[in-house]
Amino acid sequence: MNDQINYITKEGFEKLKEELHQLKTVKRKEVAFRIQQAKELGDLSENAEYTEAKNEQAFLEGRIAELENVMKNAQIIDKMKLSHSGGTVQVGATMKVRVAGRETEFSIVGSQEADPKQGKISNESPLGRALLGRMPGDTVDVQTPSGMMQYEIIKIV
């Protein structure tokens, strides 16, 4: 498994914790029950229900292992430290930028919480990497699917 640091907000960590709890306490029991029911149907070699339940169990256990690894290597983003970062863009920072003549606001988050439609950009993305450590007034050029774009940091919110 990957042991890199996973930057995450406190809210994001709580969501992962809740998902892990749900998978371990509810979904595991549901899948085990489905497997048991399928076994009772007889010949397992031609039992589609059994095969499907076993595949779901494998997926479920994989997701549980992934969540446990992410949480084990999680570093909670401390909003108080951000306000003392010397005015540079850090993971967890929210900023206002100008791109293609338009102002927009987004936050730099860990890859587990990235959701560009919600204004959450991964620190591992080309844009996130380009902005980290920069200050208001700085501009960065970033290669995007639609070509080279220039982002100007207006302010860190």
C-alpha positions, 0 to 999 in steps of 0.5 A, a space after each residue: 500500500 501507498 504510505 504517502 501523507 494524505 492531507 485532509 480536512 477535519 470534516 473530510 477525515 470524519 466522512 472517511 471515518 463514518 464510511 469505514 464504520 458503515 462498511 465494517 458494521 453494516 455492509 460486511 454483514 449484508 455481504 456475508 448474509 448474501 454469501 450464506 444465502 447463495 451457498 444454500 442454493 447449492 452448486 457454487 460453480 454455477 451460482 451467479 449470486 454466489 460469484 456476485 456476492 464474493 466479488 462484492 466482498 472483495 471490492 468491499 474489503 479492498 475499500 476498507 483497506 484503502 480507507 484504513 491506509 488513508 486514515 493511518 497516513 492522514 495529516 489533518 489540515 490545521 486552519 490555525 497554522 494556515 493563518 500563520 503561514 506567512 501569506 503563502 498558499 498551503 494545503 487547506 488554503 482558500 484563495 481568490 484567483 484570476 484566470 482568463 479575465 474572470 475571478 474564481 475562488 477555490 481551495 487546495 485540498 488533499 487528493 481524497 477530498 478533491 472535487 473541482 466542481 465544488 472548488 476543491 483542487 488537489 494538491 497533487 494536481 498540476 494547478 495545485 502543485 503550481 500554486 503551493 508556496 506562492 503568494 498574492 500577486 504571483 502568477 503561474 502558468 499551468 498546462 490544462 486540457 484546453 491549453 496553457 492557462 495563467 492564474 494570478 493569485 489575488 488573495 488568500 481568503 
